[in-house]
Amino acid sequence: MKKKILLLGSGELGKEFVIAAQRLGQHVIAVDSYDDAPAMQVAQEKEIINMLDGDLLDQVVAKHKPDLIVPEIEAIRTERFYEYEKQGFQVVPSAKAANFTMNRKSIRDLASKQLGLPTAKYLYASSEEELKKAVRELGFPCVVKPLMSSSGKGQSVIKNEDDISKAWEASQTKGRASGAEVIVEEFIRFESEITLLTVTQKNGKVLFCPPIGHRQERGDYQESWQPTDISETQLKEAQSMAEAVTRELTGAGIWGVEFFLCTDKVYFSELSPRPHDTGMVTLAGTQNFNEFELHLRAILGIPIPEITLERKGASAVILSSTDGKIPEVTGLDVAAGMPESDFRIFGKPVTRPYRRMGVALAYSGKNEEISSLRKRAVLLASKIKAN
């Protein structure tokens, strides 16, 4: 059952997916806008194109005739996916899922207006003047996000009038796609936020990974840990919402569904139809299958009978602090001396401030507290430099 997989986006998540695919004998063509991207380093073939150019995307699909088309990022001309499905290509999870989730407007309207899931109040703005109007209606603080972006790119928290112009500029220059419209959200004063990795199967029940807690800075994940504290009632609410939205979007694969947890309410936040960055904690062996193995098995139609928690784990990102090329990684010898710990270096060829260059992992099958694992993962990450 060897399949040809066209991977659209070749970052660190794509790299781990390719490694999982290689272990099951699959053939992967890794695509990205720059050469030597992480997933390209382990795939059989590569293509370097701007995936926002629909004609170039068509050419690559026609050239390779893949069995599966697997998006890893948002910056893709996803409307072409509908035509690929008509031509007989399997889009993961589906053309509908890719189109809805690559655009915050589509997924938020689906969740809130069509499915009735509780979300933060939100408005849209297509100009700085419309942004000012939306902020006045929602009040301070509020959050502004480009409709197409990830990892916090172009996202801002507006705390006062002076922040509005800066937030508009950031949304227009740091998002991942053309188009001025942004989403403006009320600021939810949540107690914690979680990622509920959800697995939909071709011929099996929907499965849920143990919930993952995470901490963000600059809109980007810095730490994640598994499992995280959540009441049974809240977990059932989150699982019900995750199953409802993934069923509506259709298709098989893993989904990173994010929620805000408040004292008396669970809010749907966002959804990614692919392995999630906070799910890199599963590389610490927290589950019987990590999130990349689960994604691969689901899209290949390999049955997954259950997902089990094997041990506790925590992850912390390894960031670069300078602009440069061909980074030198130091501190691995020191980090390797820490017990019940591990790390992954992504192999990105270019650095810039706050770019994610690797991840540190801590784990324990004993009664060690999550707080202790988090501290060890952060300490481990601090020992490794990639500049």
C-alpha positions as CSV (number, residue, x, y, z in Angstrom):
1,M,0.0,0.0,0.0
2,K,2.8,2.4,-0.8
3,K,1.4,5.8,-1.6
4,K,2.8,8.9,-3.2
5,I,2.3,11.9,-0.8
6,L,2.6,15.5,-1.9
7,L,3.3,17.5,1.2
8,L,2.5,21.2,0.8
9,G,4.6,22.9,3.4
10,S,7.9,21.5,4.7
11,G,8.5,22.9,8.1
12,E,9.2,21.1,11.4
13,L,5.8,19.5,11.6
14,G,6.2,18.3,8.0
15,K,9.6,16.8,8.8
16,E,8.2,14.7,11.6
17,F,5.3,13.6,9.4
18,V,7.8,12.6,6.7
19,I,9.8,10.6,9.2
20,A,6.6,8.8,10.2
21,A,5.8,8.2,6.5
22,Q,9.2,6.8,5.8
23,R,8.9,4.3,8.6
24,L,5.7,2.9,6.9
25,G,7.4,2.8,3.5
26,Q,5.6,5.8,1.9
27,H,7.0,8.1,-0.9
28,V,6.9,11.8,-0.1
29,I,7.5,14.9,-2.3
30,A,8.1,17.9,0.0
31,V,7.1,21.3,-1.3
32,D,8.0,24.7,0.1
33,S,9.0,28.2,-1.0
34,Y,12.6,27.8,-0.1
35,D,15.3,25.1,-0.5
36,D,16.5,22.8,2.2
37,A,13.4,23.2,4.3
38,P,13.2,20.7,7.2
39,A,10.9,18.1,5.5
40,M,12.9,18.3,2.3
41,Q,15.9,16.9,4.2
42,V,14.1,13.5,4.8
43,A,11.7,13.3,1.8
44,Q,12.5,11.4,-1.4
45,E,11.8,14.4,-3.7
46,K,11.3,18.1,-3.4
47,E,9.7,21.0,-5.2
48,I,10.4,24.7,-4.6
49,I,7.4,26.9,-5.5
50,N,5.2,29.7,-4.2
51,M,2.1,27.7,-3.2
52,L,0.0,30.9,-3.5
53,D,0.5,30.7,-7.2
54,G,-2.3,28.4,-8.3
55,D,-0.8,27.7,-11.7
56,L,2.5,26.5,-10.2
57,L,0.5,24.4,-7.8
58,D,-1.4,22.8,-10.7
59,Q,1.9,22.0,-12.4
60,V,3.3,20.2,-9.4
61,V,0.2,18.2,-8.9
62,A,0.1,17.3,-12.6
63,K,3.8,16.4,-12.6
64,H,3.7,14.0,-9.6
65,K,0.1,12.7,-9.7
66,P,0.1,12.0,-6.0
67,D,-2.2,9.6,-4.2
68,L,-2.6,12.1,-1.3
69,I,-2.2,15.9,-1.1
70,V,-1.3,16.8,2.5
71,P,-1.3,20.6,3.4
72,E,1.0,21.6,6.3
73,I,0.6,25.4,6.2
74,E,-2.0,28.0,5.4
75,A,-0.3,29.9,2.6
76,I,-1.7,27.7,-0.2
77,R,-4.1,28.5,-3.0
78,T,-6.6,26.1,-1.4
79,E,-9.5,26.7,-3.7
80,R,-7.6,24.6,-6.2
81,F,-8.2,21.6,-4.0
82,Y,-11.8,21.3,-5.0
83,E,-10.7,20.7,-8.6
84,Y,-8.0,18.2,-7.5
85,E,-10.7,16.2,-5.7
86,K,-12.8,16.2,-8.9
87,Q,-9.8,14.8,-10.7
88,G,-9.6,11.9,-8.2
89,F,-6.8,13.1,-5.9
90,Q,-7.3,12.6,-2.1
91,V,-6.9,16.0,-0.3
92,V,-6.2,15.7,3.4
93,P,-8.5,15.9,5.3
94,S,-10.6,17.2,2.5
95,A,-10.8,20.2,0.1
96,K,-13.6,21.6,2.3
97,A,-11.6,21.3,5.5
98,A,-8.5,22.9,4.0
99,N,-10.5,25.8,2.6
100,F,-12.5,26.5,5.7
101,T,-9.6,26.2,8.2
102,M,-7.0,28.0,6.2
103,N,-9.2,31.1,6.5
104,R,-10.2,32.3,10.0
105,K,-13.4,33.9,8.6
106,S,-14.7,30.7,7.2
107,I,-14.0,28.5,10.2
108,R,-15.2,31.1,12.8
109,D,-18.5,31.6,10.9
110,L,-18.9,27.8,10.6
111,A,-18.3,27.2,14.3
112,S,-20.4,30.2,15.6
113,K,-23.2,30.8,13.1
114,Q,-23.7,27.4,11.6
115,L,-22.9,25.0,14.5
116,G,-23.7,27.3,17.3
117,L,-20.5,26.7,19.2
118,P,-19.6,29.2,21.9
119,T,-16.8,31.5,20.7
120,A,-15.4,34.9,21.6
121,K,-17.5,37.8,20.1
122,Y,-15.9,38.9,16.8
123,L,-16.1,41.3,13.9
124,Y,-14.3,41.8,10.7
125,A,-12.5,44.9,9.4
126,S,-11.1,45.7,5.9
127,S,-9.5,49.0,6.7
128,E,-8.0,50.8,9.6
129,E,-11.2,52.9,10.0
130,E,-13.3,49.7,10.2
131,L,-10.8,48.3,12.7
132,K,-11.3,51.4,14.9
133,K,-15.1,50.9,14.7
134,A,-14.8,47.2,15.6
135,V,-12.6,48.0,18.6
136,R,-15.0,50.6,19.9
137,E,-17.8,48.0,19.7
138,L,-15.9,45.1,21.3
139,G,-14.0,47.3,23.8
140,F,-10.5,47.1,25.2
141,P,-8.6,44.8,25.2
142,C,-9.3,42.9,22.0
143,V,-7.3,40.7,19.6
144,V,-6.6,41.4,15.9
145,K,-5.5,38.6,13.6
146,P,-5.0,38.3,9.8
147,L,-7.5,36.0,8.2
148,M,-4.7,33.8,6.9
149,S,-1.7,33.3,9.2
150,S,-0.3,31.0,11.8
151,S,2.2,30.9,14.7
152,G,1.0,34.4,15.8
153,K,2.2,36.1,12.6
154,G,0.5,39.5,12.3
155,Q,-1.5,39.1,15.5
156,S,-1.8,41.9,18.1
157,V,-3.5,42.6,21.3
158,I,-5.0,46.1,21.3
159,K,-5.0,47.6,24.8
160,N,-5.7,51.3,24.0
161,E,-6.3,53.7,21.1
162,D,-2.6,54.1,20.4
163,D,-2.3,50.3,19.6
164,I,-4.8,50.4,16.8
165,S,-2.6,51.8,14.0
166,K,0.3,49.5,15.0
167,A,-2.0,46.5,15.0
168,W,-3.4,47.3,11.6
169,E,0.1,47.6,10.2
170,A,1.2,44.3,11.7
171,S,-1.8,42.6,10.3
172,Q,-1.0,43.9,6.8
173,T,2.7,43.1,6.7
174,K,3.1,39.9,8.7
175,G,0.2,37.7,7.6
176,R,0.8,34.8,5.2
177,A,-1.5,35.8,2.4
178,S,-2.6,38.8,0.4
179,G,-5.9,40.6,1.4
180,A,-6.5,43.2,4.0
181,E,-9.4,41.8,6.0
182,V,-8.8,40.9,9.6
183,I,-10.8,39.4,12.4
184,V,-11.2,41.3,15.6
185,E,-12.1,39.3,18.7
186,E,-13.1,40.2,22.2
187,F,-10.5,39.3,24.8
188,I,-11.6,36.2,26.7
189,R,-10.2,36.2,30.2
190,F,-9.7,32.5,30.3
191,E,-8.1,30.4,33.1
192,S,-6.2,28.2,30.7
193,E,-6.2,27.1,27.0
194,I,-5.9,23.6,25.6
195,T,-5.3,21.8,22.4
196,L,-7.6,18.7,21.9
197,L,-5.9,16.6,19.2
198,T,-8.8,14.9,17.4
199,V,-8.4,12.0,15.1
200,T,-11.1,11.2,12.4
201,Q,-10.8,7.9,10.7
202,K,-12.0,6.6,7.3
203,N,-13.8,3.6,8.9
204,G,-13.5,4.0,12.6
205,K,-14.7,6.1,15.5
206,V,-13.5,9.6,16.3
207,L,-10.6,9.5,18.9
208,F,-9.2,12.1,21.2
209,C,-5.7,12.5,22.5
210,P,-5.3,13.4,26.2
211,P,-5.7,17.2,26.4
212,I,-2.6,19.3,26.0
213,G,-2.0,22.5,27.9
214,H,0.1,25.3,26.3
215,R,1.5,28.7,26.9
216,Q,2.0,31.4,24.2
217,E,4.0,34.5,23.7
218,R,3.7,36.9,20.7
219,G,0.8,34.6,19.6
220,D,3.1,31.6,19.2
221,Y,3.5,28.5,21.3
222,Q,6.3,28.4,23.8
223,E,5.5,25.4,26.0
224,S,3.1,22.6,25.9
225,W,2.4,19.7,28.3
226,Q,0.3,16.6,28.4
227,P,-2.0,15.8,30.1
228,T,-3.3,19.1,31.5
229,D,-5.9,19.7,34.2
230,I,-9.4,19.8,33.0
231,S,-12.7,18.8,34.6
232,E,-14.6,15.8,33.1
233,T,-17.5,18.1,32.3
234,Q,-15.3,20.5,30.4
235,L,-13.5,17.7,28.6
236,K,-16.8,16.2,27.4
237,E,-17.9,19.7,26.2
238,A,-14.6,20.1,24.2
239,Q,-14.8,16.7,22.7
240,S,-18.4,17.2,21.6
241,M,-17.5,20.5,19.9
242,A,-14.4,19.0,18.3
243,E,-16.4,16.1,16.9
244,A,-19.2,18.4,15.6
245,V,-16.8,20.7,13.7
246,T,-14.6,18.0,12.3
247,R,-17.6,16.0,11.2
248,E,-18.9,19.0,9.3
249,L,-15.6,19.6,7.6
250,T,-15.3,15.9,6.6
251,G,-12.2,13.8,6.0
252,A,-9.7,11.7,7.8
253,G,-6.6,12.9,9.7
254,I,-5.6,14.6,12.9
255,W,-7.0,18.0,13.9
256,G,-5.6,20.5,16.4
257,V,-8.7,21.9,18.0
258,E,-8.0,24.8,20.5
259,F,-10.3,25.9,23.3
260,F,-10.3,28.5,26.1
261,L,-11.3,27.2,29.5
262,C,-13.2,29.5,31.8
263,T,-14.6,28.7,35.2
264,D,-18.1,28.0,33.9
265,K,-17.6,27.8,30.1
266,V,-15.6,26.3,27.3
267,Y,-15.0,28.5,24.2
268,F,-14.0,27.2,20.8
269,S,-11.0,29.1,19.6
270,E,-9.3,27.8,16.4
271,L,-8.8,24.6,14.4
272,S,-6.0,23.2,12.3
273,P,-6.6,20.2,10.0
274,R,-3.1,18.8,10.5
275,P,-0.6,18.1,13.3
276,H,-0.4,21.0,15.7
277,D,2.7,22.7,17.0
278,T,1.6,22.2,20.6
279,G,1.3,18.5,19.8
280,M,5.1,18.2,19.5
281,V,4.9,17.2,23.2
282,T,3.8,13.8,21.9
283,L,7.4,13.3,20.6
284,A,8.2,12.8,24.3
285,G,6.5,9.4,24.1
286,T,3.4,10.6,26.0
287,Q,1.1,8.5,23.8
288,N,1.2,5.1,22.1
289,F,1.4,7.0,18.8
290,N,2.7,10.5,18.4
291,E,0.5,13.0,16.5
292,F,2.4,12.6,13.2
293,E,2.0,8.8,13.3
294,L,-1.7,9.2,14.0
295,H,-2.1,11.6,11.1
296,L,-0.4,9.3,8.7
297,R,-2.3,6.2,9.8
298,A,-5.6,8.0,9.6
299,I,-5.1,9.3,6.1
300,L,-3.8,5.9,4.9
301,G,-6.9,4.2,6.3
302,I,-4.9,2.1,8.8
303,P,-7.2,1.4,11.8
304,I,-6.3,3.1,15.1
305,P,-8.2,1.2,17.8
306,E,-7.3,3.5,20.7
307,I,-5.0,6.3,21.9
308,T,-3.5,5.8,25.3
309,L,-1.5,8.0,27.6
310,E,1.8,6.3,28.3
311,R,3.6,8.9,30.4
312,K,3.5,12.6,31.3
313,G,5.5,15.0,29.1
314,A,6.4,18.6,28.5
315,S,7.9,20.6,25.6
316,A,9.6,24.0,25.3
317,V,10.7,25.7,22.1
318,I,14.3,26.4,21.2
319,L,14.4,29.9,19.6
320,S,17.1,31.7,17.6
321,S,17.9,35.3,18.6
322,T,19.7,36.6,15.5
323,D,19.4,36.9,11.7
324,G,21.8,34.5,9.9
325,K,22.3,31.5,7.6
326,I,23.6,28.0,8.2
327,P,23.1,28.2,12.0
328,E,25.5,26.5,14.4
329,V,23.8,24.5,17.1
330,T,25.6,24.4,20.5
331,G,24.9,23.0,23.9
332,L,23.7,19.6,22.8
333,D,26.3,17.9,25.0
334,V,25.1,19.7,28.1
335,A,21.5,19.1,27.3
336,A,22.0,15.4,26.6
337,G,23.3,15.0,30.2
338,M,19.8,15.7,31.7
339,P,17.8,12.6,32.6
340,E,14.4,11.8,31.2
341,S,14.9,14.5,28.5
342,D,15.3,14.7,24.8
343,F,15.4,17.3,22.0
344,R,14.8,17.7,18.3
345,I,16.7,20.1,16.1
346,F,14.7,21.1,13.0
347,G,17.5,21.9,10.6
348,K,16.2,25.2,9.3
349,P,18.8,26.8,7.1
350,V,18.1,30.4,8.1
351,T,17.6,32.1,11.5
352,R,15.8,35.2,12.7
353,P,14.8,36.5,16.1
354,Y,12.2,34.2,17.8
355,R,12.3,31.7,15.0
356,R,11.6,28.2,16.2
357,M,14.7,26.1,15.6
358,G,14.0,23.0,17.8
359,V,12.1,21.7,20.7
360,A,13.2,20.4,24.1
361,L,11.3,17.5,25.7
362,A,10.9,16.2,29.2
363,Y,9.0,13.1,30.3
364,S,8.3,10.9,33.3
365,G,6.4,7.7,33.8
366,K,6.4,8.2,37.5
367,N,4.5,10.6,39.7
368,E,6.5,13.7,38.8
369,E,4.4,16.8,38.6
370,I,3.7,18.5,35.3
371,S,5.1,21.7,36.8
372,S,8.4,19.9,37.4
373,L,8.5,18.6,33.8
374,R,7.8,22.0,32.4
375,K,10.7,23.5,34.4
376,R,13.0,20.8,33.1
377,A,11.9,21.3,29.4
378,V,12.5,25.0,29.7
379,L,15.9,24.5,31.3
380,L,16.9,22.1,28.6
381,A,15.8,24.5,25.9
382,S,17.9,27.3,27.5
383,K,21.0,25.1,27.2
384,I,20.7,24.8,23.4
385,K,21.6,27.7,21.1
386,A,20.9,27.8,17.3
387,N,22.3,31.1,15.9
